[in-house]
Amino acid sequence: MHMNGYGWDMVGFGLLHMALFWGLIGAAIVILVRAARGDREGVAVPSKLTRLEERYARGEIDRGEFERGKLDIER
C-alpha cells in the first residue's frame, strides 16, 4: 500500500509532541528538586555582620556590643 506522502506529517507531529512531553517532564523535575532543596532565587540573605551593623544603626545595641559581636563574627 502506498500512502502518497500521507503519514509523514503525523511522524513530524509525533516527534514534536514527544519532545514537548519530555521537555515538560524535565521542567517539572527541575521545579520539584528546587522546591525540595529550598532554593529561593532573588532572596538576598544578609550576612551576620550586615545584620549586626543594621542593629547598631537602629540603636538596638551600643558600641561595646557591636564591637564584641564583630570580633565574635570574625573568629
PDB file of N, H, CA, C and O in Angstrom:
ATOM      1  N   MET A   1       0.835  -1.168   0.000  1.00  0.00           N
ATOM      2  CA  MET A   1       0.000   0.000   0.000  1.00  0.00           C
ATOM      3  C   MET A   1       0.884   1.236   0.000  1.00  0.00           C
ATOM      4  O   MET A   1       1.918   1.274   0.666  1.00  0.00           O
ATOM      5  N   HIS A   2       0.482   2.204  -0.723  1.00  0.00           N
ATOM      6  H   HIS A   2      -0.359   2.173  -1.264  1.00  0.00           H
ATOM      7  CA  HIS A   2       1.209   3.441  -0.823  1.00  0.00           C
ATOM      8  C   HIS A   2       0.331   4.543  -0.244  1.00  0.00           C
ATOM      9  O   HIS A   2      -0.860   4.620  -0.546  1.00  0.00           O
ATOM     10  N   MET A   3       0.937   5.416   0.608  1.00  0.00           N
ATOM     11  H   MET A   3       1.905   5.353   0.853  1.00  0.00           H
ATOM     12  CA  MET A   3       0.139   6.413   1.308  1.00  0.00           C
ATOM     13  C   MET A   3       0.219   7.786   0.643  1.00  0.00           C
ATOM     14  O   MET A   3      -0.352   8.744   1.163  1.00  0.00           O
ATOM     15  N   ASN A   4       0.902   7.906  -0.474  1.00  0.00           N
ATOM     16  H   ASN A   4       1.366   7.127  -0.896  1.00  0.00           H
ATOM     17  CA  ASN A   4       1.005   9.165  -1.199  1.00  0.00           C
ATOM     18  C   ASN A   4       1.514  10.307  -0.318  1.00  0.00           C
ATOM     19  O   ASN A   4       1.040  11.437  -0.439  1.00  0.00           O
ATOM     20  N   GLY A   5       2.465  10.025   0.557  1.00  0.00           N
ATOM     21  H   GLY A   5       2.850   9.107   0.655  1.00  0.00           H
ATOM     22  CA  GLY A   5       3.027  11.073   1.393  1.00  0.00           C
ATOM     23  C   GLY A   5       2.273  11.324   2.681  1.00  0.00           C
ATOM     24  O   GLY A   5       2.784  11.978   3.590  1.00  0.00           O
ATOM     25  N   TYR A   6       1.079  10.815   2.761  1.00  0.00           N
ATOM     26  H   TYR A   6       0.664  10.284   2.023  1.00  0.00           H
ATOM     27  CA  TYR A   6       0.321  10.986   3.992  1.00  0.00           C
ATOM     28  C   TYR A   6       0.934  10.105   5.066  1.00  0.00           C
ATOM     29  O   TYR A   6       1.411   9.008   4.773  1.00  0.00           O
ATOM     30  N   GLY A   7       0.926  10.555   6.250  1.00  0.00           N
ATOM     31  H   GLY A   7       0.538  11.445   6.488  1.00  0.00           H
ATOM     32  CA  GLY A   7       1.505   9.780   7.341  1.00  0.00           C
ATOM     33  C   GLY A   7       2.819  10.383   7.801  1.00  0.00           C
ATOM     34  O   GLY A   7       3.128  10.371   8.993  1.00  0.00           O
ATOM     35  N   TRP A   8       3.603  10.917   6.850  1.00  0.00           N
ATOM     36  H   TRP A   8       3.352  10.926   5.882  1.00  0.00           H
ATOM     37  CA  TRP A   8       4.851  11.535   7.253  1.00  0.00           C
ATOM     38  C   TRP A   8       4.583  12.791   8.067  1.00  0.00           C
ATOM     39  O   TRP A   8       5.378  13.152   8.935  1.00  0.00           O
ATOM     40  N   ASP A   9       3.484  13.449   7.796  1.00  0.00           N
ATOM     41  H   ASP A   9       2.838  13.157   7.091  1.00  0.00           H
ATOM     42  CA  ASP A   9       3.108  14.600   8.616  1.00  0.00           C
ATOM     43  C   ASP A   9       2.863  14.168  10.057  1.00  0.00           C
ATOM     44  O   ASP A   9       3.219  14.872  11.003  1.00  0.00           O
ATOM     45  N   MET A  10       2.255  13.011  10.201  1.00  0.00           N
ATOM     46  H   MET A  10       1.966  12.440   9.433  1.00  0.00           H
ATOM     47  CA  MET A  10       1.972  12.503  11.536  1.00  0.00           C
ATOM     48  C   MET A  10       3.252  12.149  12.276  1.00  0.00           C
ATOM     49  O   MET A  10       3.319  12.309  13.495  1.00  0.00           O
ATOM     50  N   VAL A  11       4.267  11.673  11.567  1.00  0.00           N
ATOM     51  H   VAL A  11       4.212  11.543  10.577  1.00  0.00           H
ATOM     52  CA  VAL A  11       5.543  11.367  12.200  1.00  0.00           C
ATOM     53  C   VAL A  11       6.133  12.658  12.768  1.00  0.00           C
ATOM     54  O   VAL A  11       6.617  12.673  13.900  1.00  0.00           O
ATOM     55  N   GLY A  12       6.094  13.728  11.996  1.00  0.00           N
ATOM     56  H   GLY A  12       5.701  13.716  11.076  1.00  0.00           H
ATOM     57  CA  GLY A  12       6.603  15.017  12.458  1.00  0.00           C
ATOM     58  C   GLY A  12       5.857  15.513  13.676  1.00  0.00           C
ATOM     59  O   GLY A  12       6.476  15.983  14.631  1.00  0.00           O
ATOM     60  N   PHE A  13       4.536  15.417  13.661  1.00  0.00           N
ATOM     61  H   PHE A  13       4.034  15.036  12.886  1.00  0.00           H
ATOM     62  CA  PHE A  13       3.747  15.833  14.822  1.00  0.00           C
ATOM     63  C   PHE A  13       4.038  14.946  16.029  1.00  0.00           C
ATOM     64  O   PHE A  13       4.085  15.419  17.164  1.00  0.00           O
ATOM     65  N   GLY A  14       4.229  13.670  15.770  1.00  0.00           N
ATOM     66  H   GLY A  14       4.190  13.286  14.847  1.00  0.00           H
ATOM     67  CA  GLY A  14       4.549  12.742  16.857  1.00  0.00           C
ATOM     68  C   GLY A  14       5.873  13.094  17.516  1.00  0.00           C
ATOM     69  O   GLY A  14       5.984  13.086  18.742  1.00  0.00           O
ATOM     70  N   LEU A  15       6.875  13.403  16.701  1.00  0.00           N
ATOM     71  H   LEU A  15       6.785  13.409  15.706  1.00  0.00           H
ATOM     72  CA  LEU A  15       8.170  13.787  17.250  1.00  0.00           C
ATOM     73  C   LEU A  15       8.070  15.091  18.030  1.00  0.00           C
ATOM     74  O   LEU A  15       8.682  15.234  19.089  1.00  0.00           O
ATOM     75  N   LEU A  16       7.303  16.038  17.510  1.00  0.00           N
ATOM     76  H   LEU A  16       6.806  15.922  16.649  1.00  0.00           H
ATOM     77  CA  LEU A  16       7.109  17.307  18.197  1.00  0.00           C
ATOM     78  C   LEU A  16       6.426  17.103  19.550  1.00  0.00           C
ATOM     79  O   LEU A  16       6.835  17.678  20.560  1.00  0.00           O
ATOM     80  N   HIS A  17       5.392  16.284  19.552  1.00  0.00           N
ATOM     81  H   HIS A  17       5.060  15.817  18.732  1.00  0.00           H
ATOM     82  CA  HIS A  17       4.675  16.011  20.794  1.00  0.00           C
ATOM     83  C   HIS A  17       5.560  15.273  21.793  1.00  0.00           C
ATOM     84  O   HIS A  17       5.500  15.540  22.994  1.00  0.00           O
ATOM     85  N   MET A  18       6.379  14.349  21.301  1.00  0.00           N
ATOM     86  H   MET A  18       6.427  14.132  20.326  1.00  0.00           H
ATOM     87  CA  MET A  18       7.267  13.599  22.189  1.00  0.00           C
ATOM     88  C   MET A  18       8.299  14.544  22.816  1.00  0.00           C
ATOM     89  O   MET A  18       8.568  14.456  24.014  1.00  0.00           O
ATOM     90  N   ALA A  19       8.877  15.445  22.017  1.00  0.00           N
ATOM     91  H   ALA A  19       8.658  15.517  21.043  1.00  0.00           H
ATOM     92  CA  ALA A  19       9.851  16.406  22.538  1.00  0.00           C
ATOM     93  C   ALA A  19       9.186  17.325  23.561  1.00  0.00           C
ATOM     94  O   ALA A  19       9.779  17.620  24.598  1.00  0.00           O
ATOM     95  N   LEU A  20       7.984  17.774  23.289  1.00  0.00           N
ATOM     96  H   LEU A  20       7.502  17.535  22.446  1.00  0.00           H
ATOM     97  CA  LEU A  20       7.257  18.634  24.217  1.00  0.00           C
ATOM     98  C   LEU A  20       6.959  17.896  25.516  1.00  0.00           C
ATOM     99  O   LEU A  20       7.113  18.451  26.604  1.00  0.00           O
ATOM    100  N   PHE A  21       6.538  16.657  25.398  1.00  0.00           N
ATOM    101  H   PHE A  21       6.413  16.205  24.515  1.00  0.00           H
ATOM    102  CA  PHE A  21       6.229  15.838  26.571  1.00  0.00           C
ATOM    103  C   PHE A  21       7.449  15.695  27.477  1.00  0.00           C
ATOM    104  O   PHE A  21       7.362  15.951  28.678  1.00  0.00           O
ATOM    105  N   TRP A  22       8.591  15.285  26.907  1.00  0.00           N
ATOM    106  H   TRP A  22       8.662  15.077  25.932  1.00  0.00           H
ATOM    107  CA  TRP A  22       9.788  15.087  27.711  1.00  0.00           C
ATOM    108  C   TRP A  22      10.342  16.404  28.238  1.00  0.00           C
ATOM    109  O   TRP A  22      10.928  16.440  29.320  1.00  0.00           O
ATOM    110  N   GLY A  23      10.165  17.477  27.492  1.00  0.00           N
ATOM    111  H   GLY A  23       9.689  17.447  26.613  1.00  0.00           H
ATOM    112  CA  GLY A  23      10.577  18.794  27.975  1.00  0.00           C
ATOM    113  C   GLY A  23       9.785  19.205  29.201  1.00  0.00           C
ATOM    114  O   GLY A  23      10.346  19.737  30.159  1.00  0.00           O
ATOM    115  N   LEU A  24       8.485  18.959  29.173  1.00  0.00           N
ATOM    116  H   LEU A  24       8.030  18.527  28.395  1.00  0.00           H
ATOM    117  CA  LEU A  24       7.645  19.277  30.335  1.00  0.00           C
ATOM    118  C   LEU A  24       7.986  18.401  31.540  1.00  0.00           C
ATOM    119  O   LEU A  24       7.988  18.872  32.677  1.00  0.00           O
ATOM    120  N   ILE A  25       8.272  17.131  31.283  1.00  0.00           N
ATOM    121  H   ILE A  25       8.270  16.749  30.359  1.00  0.00           H
ATOM    122  CA  ILE A  25       8.676  16.235  32.367  1.00  0.00           C
ATOM    123  C   ILE A  25       9.975  16.741  32.998  1.00  0.00           C
ATOM    124  O   ILE A  25      10.097  16.788  34.222  1.00  0.00           O
ATOM    125  N   GLY A  26      10.943  17.119  32.160  1.00  0.00           N
ATOM    126  H   GLY A  26      10.844  17.081  31.166  1.00  0.00           H
ATOM    127  CA  GLY A  26      12.214  17.640  32.663  1.00  0.00           C
ATOM    128  C   GLY A  26      12.029  18.914  33.466  1.00  0.00           C
ATOM    129  O   GLY A  26      12.632  19.069  34.528  1.00  0.00           O
ATOM    130  N   ALA A  27      11.204  19.828  32.975  1.00  0.00           N
ATOM    131  H   ALA A  27      10.714  19.703  32.113  1.00  0.00           H
ATOM    132  CA  ALA A  27      10.947  21.083  33.684  1.00  0.00           C
ATOM    133  C   ALA A  27      10.283  20.813  35.033  1.00  0.00           C
ATOM    134  O   ALA A  27      10.608  21.461  36.028  1.00  0.00           O
ATOM    135  N   ALA A  28       9.367  19.873  35.065  1.00  0.00           N
ATOM    136  H   ALA A  28       9.103  19.347  34.257  1.00  0.00           H
ATOM    137  CA  ALA A  28       8.693  19.538  36.319  1.00  0.00           C
ATOM    138  C   ALA A  28       9.680  18.974  37.335  1.00  0.00           C
ATOM    139  O   ALA A  28       9.600  19.289  38.522  1.00  0.00           O
ATOM    140  N   ILE A  29      10.607  18.146  36.874  1.00  0.00           N
ATOM    141  H   ILE A  29      10.673  17.890  35.910  1.00  0.00           H
ATOM    142  CA  ILE A  29      11.613  17.579  37.776  1.00  0.00           C
ATOM    143  C   ILE A  29      12.503  18.680  38.346  1.00  0.00           C
ATOM    144  O   ILE A  29      12.794  18.690  39.542  1.00  0.00           O
ATOM    145  N   VAL A  30      12.934  19.604  37.493  1.00  0.00           N
ATOM    146  H   VAL A  30      12.698  19.596  36.521  1.00  0.00           H
ATOM    147  CA  VAL A  30      13.780  20.711  37.952  1.00  0.00           C
ATOM    148  C   VAL A  30      13.043  21.544  38.996  1.00  0.00           C
ATOM    149  O   VAL A  30      13.620  21.897  40.024  1.00  0.00           O
ATOM    150  N   ILE A  31      11.787  21.858  38.745  1.00  0.00           N
ATOM    151  H   ILE A  31      11.318  21.571  37.909  1.00  0.00           H
ATOM    152  CA  ILE A  31      10.993  22.658  39.683  1.00  0.00           C
ATOM    153  C   ILE A  31      10.828  21.935  41.009  1.00  0.00           C
ATOM    154  O   ILE A  31      10.957  22.547  42.069  1.00  0.00           O
ATOM    155  N   LEU A  32      10.545  20.644  40.961  1.00  0.00           N
ATOM    156  H   LEU A  32      10.440  20.146  40.100  1.00  0.00           H
ATOM    157  CA  LEU A  32      10.365  19.873  42.196  1.00  0.00           C
ATOM    158  C   LEU A  32      11.657  19.767  42.993  1.00  0.00           C
ATOM    159  O   LEU A  32      11.631  19.867  44.219  1.00  0.00           O
ATOM    160  N   VAL A  33      12.787  19.567  42.319  1.00  0.00           N
ATOM    161  H   VAL A  33      12.808  19.486  41.323  1.00  0.00           H
ATOM    162  CA  VAL A  33      14.069  19.473  43.025  1.00  0.00           C
ATOM    163  C   VAL A  33      14.412  20.808  43.672  1.00  0.00           C
ATOM    164  O   VAL A  33      14.858  20.847  44.819  1.00  0.00           O
ATOM    165  N   ARG A  34      14.209  21.896  42.947  1.00  0.00           N
ATOM    166  H   ARG A  34      13.847  21.865  42.015  1.00  0.00           H
ATOM    167  CA  ARG A  34      14.495  23.218  43.524  1.00  0.00           C
ATOM    168  C   ARG A  34      13.600  23.502  44.726  1.00  0.00           C
ATOM    169  O   ARG A  34      14.058  24.053  45.727  1.00  0.00           O
ATOM    170  N   ALA A  35      12.342  23.131  44.630  1.00  0.00           N
ATOM    171  H   ALA A  35      11.970  22.683  43.817  1.00  0.00           H
ATOM    172  CA  ALA A  35      11.422  23.357  45.751  1.00  0.00           C
ATOM    173  C   ALA A  35      11.829  22.510  46.950  1.00  0.00           C
ATOM    174  O   ALA A  35      11.747  22.970  48.088  1.00  0.00           O
ATOM    175  N   ALA A  36      12.264  21.283  46.707  1.00  0.00           N
ATOM    176  H   ALA A  36      12.330  20.909  45.782  1.00  0.00           H
ATOM    177  CA  ALA A  36      12.667  20.403  47.798  1.00  0.00           C
ATOM    178  C   ALA A  36      13.939  20.897  48.473  1.00  0.00           C
ATOM    179  O   ALA A  36      14.090  20.760  49.687  1.00  0.00           O
ATOM    180  N   ARG A  37      14.851  21.470  47.700  1.00  0.00           N
ATOM    181  H   ARG A  37      14.728  21.581  46.713  1.00  0.00           H
ATOM    182  CA  ARG A  37      16.101  21.980  48.256  1.00  0.00           C
ATOM    183  C   ARG A  37      15.911  23.330  48.914  1.00  0.00           C
ATOM    184  O   ARG A  37      16.769  23.772  49.678  1.00  0.00           O
ATOM    185  N   GLY A  38      14.806  23.990  48.633  1.00  0.00           N
ATOM    186  H   GLY A  38      14.109  23.631  48.012  1.00  0.00           H
ATOM    187  CA  GLY A  38      14.529  25.281  49.239  1.00  0.00           C
ATOM    188  C   GLY A  38      15.235  26.434  48.556  1.00  0.00           C
ATOM    189  O   GLY A  38      15.497  27.457  49.189  1.00  0.00           O
ATOM    190  N   ASP A  39      15.549  26.291  47.270  1.00  0.00           N
ATOM    191  H   ASP A  39      15.336  25.460  46.755  1.00  0.00           H
ATOM    192  CA  ASP A  39      16.177  27.391  46.535  1.00  0.00           C
ATOM    193  C   ASP A  39      15.235  28.581  46.499  1.00  0.00           C
ATOM    194  O   ASP A  39      14.051  28.447  46.192  1.00  0.00           O
ATOM    195  N   ARG A  40      15.769  29.724  46.810  1.00  0.00           N
ATOM    196  H   ARG A  40      16.732  29.834  47.059  1.00  0.00           H
ATOM    197  CA  ARG A  40      14.989  30.958  46.774  1.00  0.00           C
ATOM    198  C   ARG A  40      15.725  31.948  45.889  1.00  0.00           C
ATOM    199  O   ARG A  40      16.590  32.688  46.358  1.00  0.00           O
ATOM    200  N   GLU A  41      15.389  31.960  44.640  1.00  0.00           N
ATOM    201  H   GLU A  41      14.686  31.359  44.259  1.00  0.00           H
ATOM    202  CA  GLU A  41      16.043  32.879  43.721  1.00  0.00           C
ATOM    203  C   GLU A  41      15.614  34.307  44.019  1.00  0.00           C
ATOM    204  O   GLU A  41      14.434  34.587  44.230  1.00  0.00           O
ATOM    205  N   GLY A  42      16.574  35.185  44.032  1.00  0.00           N
ATOM    206  H   GLY A  42      17.533  34.957  43.861  1.00  0.00           H
ATOM    207  CA  GLY A  42      16.280  36.592  44.229  1.00  0.00           C
ATOM    208  C   GLY A  42      16.095  37.019  45.673  1.00  0.00           C
ATOM    209  O   GLY A  42      15.862  38.196  45.947  1.00  0.00           O
ATOM    210  N   VAL A  43      16.198  36.071  46.605  1.00  0.00           N
ATOM    211  H   VAL A  43      16.387  35.114  46.383  1.00  0.00           H
ATOM    212  CA  VAL A  43      16.053  36.414  48.013  1.00  0.00           C
ATOM    213  C   VAL A  43      17.452  36.539  48.599  1.00  0.00           C
ATOM    214  O   VAL A  43      18.170  35.550  48.743  1.00  0.00           O
ATOM    215  N   ALA A  44      17.824  37.758  48.931  1.00  0.00           N
ATOM    216  H   ALA A  44      17.241  38.562  48.814  1.00  0.00           H
ATOM    217  CA  ALA A  44      19.151  38.003  49.490  1.00  0.00           C
ATOM    218  C   ALA A  44      19.116  37.783  50.992  1.00  0.00           C
ATOM    219  O   ALA A  44      18.252  38.314  51.690  1.00  0.00           O
ATOM    220  N   VAL A  45      20.053  37.006  51.477  1.00  0.00           N
ATOM    221  H   VAL A  45      20.756  36.575  50.910  1.00  0.00           H
ATOM    222  CA  VAL A  45      20.158  36.763  52.907  1.00  0.00           C
ATOM    223  C   VAL A  45      21.318  37.609  53.421  1.00  0.00           C
ATOM    224  O   VAL A  45      22.463  37.403  53.020  1.00  0.00           O
ATOM    225  N   PRO A  46      21.025  38.561  54.307  1.00  0.00           N
ATOM    226  CA  PRO A  46      22.100  39.424  54.802  1.00  0.00           C
ATOM    227  C   PRO A  46      23.086  38.632  55.652  1.00  0.00           C
ATOM    228  O   PRO A  46      22.710  37.682  56.338  1.00  0.00           O
ATOM    229  N   SER A  47      24.342  39.032  55.597  1.00  0.00           N
ATOM    230  H   SER A  47      24.648  39.804  55.039  1.00  0.00           H
ATOM    231  CA  SER A  47      25.369  38.370  56.395  1.00  0.00           C
ATOM    232  C   SER A  47      25.186  38.741  57.870  1.00  0.00           C
ATOM    233  O   SER A  47      24.450  39.666  58.214  1.00  0.00           O
ATOM    234  N   LYS A  48      25.867  38.005  58.708  1.00  0.00           N
ATOM    235  H   LYS A  48      26.465  37.253  58.429  1.00  0.00           H
ATOM    236  CA  LYS A  48      25.777  38.291  60.143  1.00  0.00           C
ATOM    237  C   LYS A  48      26.294  39.689  60.452  1.00  0.00           C
ATOM    238  O   LYS A  48      25.718  40.409  61.267  1.00  0.00           O
ATOM    239  N   LEU A  49      27.391  40.067  59.791  1.00  0.00           N
ATOM    240  H   LEU A  49      27.859  39.482  59.129  1.00  0.00           H
ATOM    241  CA  LEU A  49      27.951  41.393  60.026  1.00  0.00           C
ATOM    242  C   LEU A  49      26.984  42.489  59.575  1.00  0.00           C
ATOM    243  O   LEU A  49      26.842  43.506  60.253  1.00  0.00           O
ATOM    244  N   THR A  50      26.328  42.290  58.449  1.00  0.00           N
ATOM    245  H   THR A  50      26.444  41.464  57.898  1.00  0.00           H
ATOM    246  CA  THR A  50      25.353  43.265  57.956  1.00  0.00           C
ATOM    247  C   THR A  50      24.199  43.421  58.950  1.00  0.00           C
ATOM    248  O   THR A  50      23.768  44.538  59.240  1.00  0.00           O
ATOM    249  N   ARG A  51      23.709  42.308  59.461  1.00  0.00           N
ATOM    250  H   ARG A  51      24.059  41.401  59.225  1.00  0.00           H
ATOM    251  CA  ARG A  51      22.614  42.376  60.441  1.00  0.00           C
ATOM    252  C   ARG A  51      23.064  43.078  61.717  1.00  0.00           C
ATOM    253  O   ARG A  51      22.307  43.844  62.313  1.00  0.00           O
ATOM    254  N   LEU A  52      24.323  42.805  62.137  1.00  0.00           N
ATOM    255  H   LEU A  52      24.937  42.182  61.653  1.00  0.00           H
ATOM    256  CA  LEU A  52      24.868  43.461  63.323  1.00  0.00           C
ATOM    257  C   LEU A  52      24.984  44.969  63.100  1.00  0.00           C
ATOM    258  O   LEU A  52      24.641  45.762  63.977  1.00  0.00           O
ATOM    259  N   GLU A  53      25.468  45.357  61.920  1.00  0.00           N
ATOM    260  H   GLU A  53      25.746  44.713  61.207  1.00  0.00           H
ATOM    261  CA  GLU A  53      25.586  46.788  61.591  1.00  0.00           C
ATOM    262  C   GLU A  53      24.218  47.463  61.570  1.00  0.00           C
ATOM    263  O   GLU A  53      24.075  48.597  62.027  1.00  0.00           O
ATOM    264  N   GLU A  54      23.212  46.767  61.038  1.00  0.00           N
ATOM    265  H   GLU A  54      23.328  45.845  60.667  1.00  0.00           H
ATOM    266  CA  GLU A  54      21.854  47.327  60.999  1.00  0.00           C
ATOM    267  C   GLU A  54      21.303  47.523  62.403  1.00  0.00           C
ATOM    268  O   GLU A  54      20.670  48.538  62.692  1.00  0.00           O
ATOM    269  N   ARG A  55      21.546  46.544  63.276  1.00  0.00           N
ATOM    270  H   ARG A  55      22.060  45.720  63.040  1.00  0.00           H
ATOM    271  CA  ARG A  55      21.080  46.685  64.670  1.00  0.00           C
ATOM    272  C   ARG A  55      21.755  47.855  65.353  1.00  0.00           C
ATOM    273  O   ARG A  55      21.116  48.592  66.104  1.00  0.00           O
ATOM    274  N   TYR A  56      23.041  48.032  65.101  1.00  0.00           N
ATOM    275  H   TYR A  56      23.560  47.433  64.492  1.00  0.00           H
ATOM    276  CA  TYR A  56      23.779  49.157  65.684  1.00  0.00           C
ATOM    277  C   TYR A  56      23.249  50.478  65.141  1.00  0.00           C
ATOM    278  O   TYR A  56      23.086  51.442  65.889  1.00  0.00           O
ATOM    279  N   ALA A  57      22.981  50.521  63.847  1.00  0.00           N
ATOM    280  H   ALA A  57      23.113  49.738  63.239  1.00  0.00           H
ATOM    281  CA  ALA A  57      22.468  51.753  63.221  1.00  0.00           C
ATOM    282  C   ALA A  57      21.085  52.119  63.765  1.00  0.00           C
ATOM    283  O   ALA A  57      20.769  53.302  63.891  1.00  0.00           O
ATOM    284  N   ARG A  58      20.266  51.130  64.084  1.00  0.00           N
ATOM    285  H   ARG A  58      20.522  50.169  63.981  1.00  0.00           H
ATOM    286  CA  ARG A  58      18.929  51.399  64.630  1.00  0.00           C
ATOM    287  C   ARG A  58      18.970  51.732  66.113  1.00  0.00           C
ATOM    288  O   ARG A  58      17.966  52.156  66.686  1.00  0.00           O
ATOM    289  N   GLY A  59      20.125  51.541  66.731  1.00  0.00           N
ATOM    290  H   GLY A  59      20.940  51.197  66.265  1.00  0.00           H
ATOM    291  CA  GLY A  59      20.257  51.851  68.158  1.00  0.00           C
ATOM    292  C   GLY A  59      19.835  50.715  69.062  1.00  0.00           C
ATOM    293  O   GLY A  59      19.648  50.927  70.260  1.00  0.00           O
ATOM    294  N   GLU A  60      19.678  49.515  68.528  1.00  0.00           N
ATOM    295  H   GLU A  60      19.830  49.343  67.555  1.00  0.00           H
ATOM    296  CA  GLU A  60      19.276  48.371  69.346  1.00  0.00           C
ATOM    297  C   GLU A  60      20.413  47.892  70.234  1.00  0.00           C
ATOM    298  O   GLU A  60      20.167  47.335  71.304  1.00  0.00           O
ATOM    299  N   ILE A  61      21.651  48.100  69.807  1.00  0.00           N
ATOM    300  H   ILE A  61      21.851  48.553  68.938  1.00  0.00           H
ATOM    301  CA  ILE A  61      22.815  47.708  70.591  1.00  0.00           C
ATOM    302  C   ILE A  61      23.767  48.901  70.682  1.00  0.00           C
ATOM    303  O   ILE A  61      23.748  49.793  69.834  1.00  0.00           O
ATOM    304  N   ASP A  62      24.600  48.900  71.727  1.00  0.00           N
ATOM    305  H   ASP A  62      24.615  48.175  72.416  1.00  0.00           H
ATOM    306  CA  ASP A  62      25.558  50.006  71.867  1.00  0.00           C
ATOM    307  C   ASP A  62      26.888  49.641  71.206  1.00  0.00           C
ATOM    308  O   ASP A  62      27.044  48.555  70.648  1.00  0.00           O
ATOM    309  N   ARG A  63      27.837  50.569  71.282  1.00  0.00           N
ATOM    310  H   ARG A  63      27.710  51.451  71.736  1.00  0.00           H
ATOM    311  CA  ARG A  63      29.125  50.401  70.609  1.00  0.00           C
ATOM    312  C   ARG A  63      29.881  49.172  71.129  1.00  0.00           C
ATOM    313  O   ARG A  63      30.484  48.436  70.348  1.00  0.00           O
ATOM    314  N   GLY A  64      29.847  48.958  72.427  1.00  0.00           N
ATOM    315  H   GLY A  64      29.357  49.556  73.061  1.00  0.00           H
ATOM    316  CA  GLY A  64      30.539  47.811  73.022  1.00  0.00           C
ATOM    317  C   GLY A  64      29.989  46.488  72.522  1.00  0.00           C
ATOM    318  O   GLY A  64      30.749  45.590  72.162  1.00  0.00           O
ATOM    319  N   GLU A  65      28.659  46.366  72.498  1.00  0.00           N
ATOM    320  H   GLU A  65      28.041  47.096  72.791  1.00  0.00           H
ATOM    321  CA  GLU A  65      28.038  45.141  71.990  1.00  0.00           C
ATOM    322  C   GLU A  65      28.364  44.931  70.515  1.00  0.00           C
ATOM    323  O   GLU A  65      28.595  43.809  70.065  1.00  0.00           O
ATOM    324  N   PHE A  66      28.377  46.036  69.776  1.00  0.00           N
ATOM    325  H   PHE A  66      28.190  46.947  70.142  1.00  0.00           H
ATOM    326  CA  PHE A  66      28.722  45.955  68.355  1.00  0.00           C
ATOM    327  C   PHE A  66      30.140  45.424  68.172  1.00  0.00           C
ATOM    328  O   PHE A  66      30.369  44.528  67.359  1.00  0.00           O
ATOM    329  N   GLU A  67      31.087  45.971  68.921  1.00  0.00           N
ATOM    330  H   GLU A  67      30.901  46.699  69.582  1.00  0.00           H
ATOM    331  CA  GLU A  67      32.487  45.543  68.806  1.00  0.00           C
ATOM    332  C   GLU A  67      32.658  44.082  69.217  1.00  0.00           C
ATOM    333  O   GLU A  67      33.371  43.332  68.550  1.00  0.00           O
ATOM    334  N   ARG A  68      32.011  43.672  70.311  1.00  0.00           N
ATOM    335  H   ARG A  68      31.432  44.281  70.853  1.00  0.00           H
ATOM    336  CA  ARG A  68      32.101  42.271  70.746  1.00  0.00           C
ATOM    337  C   ARG A  68      31.497  41.346  69.699  1.00  0.00           C
ATOM    338  O   ARG A  68      32.063  40.294  69.401  1.00  0.00           O
ATOM    339  N   GLY A  69      30.359  41.727  69.141  1.00  0.00           N
ATOM    340  H   GLY A  69      29.900  42.582  69.383  1.00  0.00           H
ATOM    341  CA  GLY A  69      29.723  40.915  68.109  1.00  0.00           C
ATOM    342  C   GLY A  69      30.585  40.822  66.856  1.00  0.00           C
ATOM    343  O   GLY A  69      30.685  39.764  66.235  1.00  0.00           O
ATOM    344  N   LYS A  70      31.203  41.935  66.495  1.00  0.00           N
ATOM    345  H   LYS A  70      31.122  42.795  66.999  1.00  0.00           H
ATOM    346  CA  LYS A  70      32.065  41.953  65.307  1.00  0.00           C
ATOM    347  C   LYS A  70      33.273  41.044  65.500  1.00  0.00           C
ATOM    348  O   LYS A  70      33.639  40.297  64.593  1.00  0.00           O
ATOM    349  N   LEU A  71      33.892  41.103  66.677  1.00  0.00           N
ATOM    350  H   LEU A  71      33.595  41.710  67.414  1.00  0.00           H
ATOM    351  CA  LEU A  71      35.026  40.220  66.959  1.00  0.00           C
ATOM    352  C   LEU A  71      34.597  38.746  66.945  1.00  0.00           C
ATOM    353  O   LEU A  71      35.317  37.884  66.441  1.00  0.00           O
ATOM    354  N   ASP A  72      33.433  38.480  67.497  1.00  0.00           N
ATOM    355  H   ASP A  72      32.848  39.180  67.906  1.00  0.00           H
ATOM    356  CA  ASP A  72      32.913  37.115  67.530  1.00  0.00           C
ATOM    357  C   ASP A  72      32.666  36.587  66.118  1.00  0.00           C
ATOM    358  O   ASP A  72      32.966  35.429  65.830  1.00  0.00           O
ATOM    359  N   ILE A  73      32.124  37.423  65.242  1.00  0.00           N
ATOM    360  H   ILE A  73      31.880  38.364  65.477  1.00  0.00           H
ATOM    361  CA  ILE A  73      31.842  37.022  63.857  1.00  0.00           C
ATOM    362  C   ILE A  73      33.131  36.763  63.095  1.00  0.00           C
ATOM    363  O   ILE A  73      33.207  35.822  62.304  1.00  0.00           O
ATOM    364  N   GLU A  74      34.151  37.595  63.328  1.00  0.00           N
ATOM    365  H   GLU A  74      34.089  38.359  63.970  1.00  0.00           H
ATOM    366  CA  GLU A  74      35.414  37.467  62.606  1.00  0.00           C
ATOM    367  C   GLU A  74      36.201  36.227  63.004  1.00  0.00           C
ATOM    368  O   GLU A  74      37.094  35.810  62.267  1.00  0.00           O
ATOM    369  N   ARG A  75      35.896  35.631  64.145  1.00  0.00           N
ATOM    370  H   ARG A  75      35.171  35.971  64.744  1.00  0.00           H
ATOM    371  CA  ARG A  75      36.599  34.413  64.560  1.00  0.00           C
ATOM    372  C   ARG A  75      36.160  33.226  63.818  1.00  0.00           C
ATOM    373  O   ARG A  75      36.662  32.128  64.057  1.00  0.00           O
TER     374      ARG A  75
END
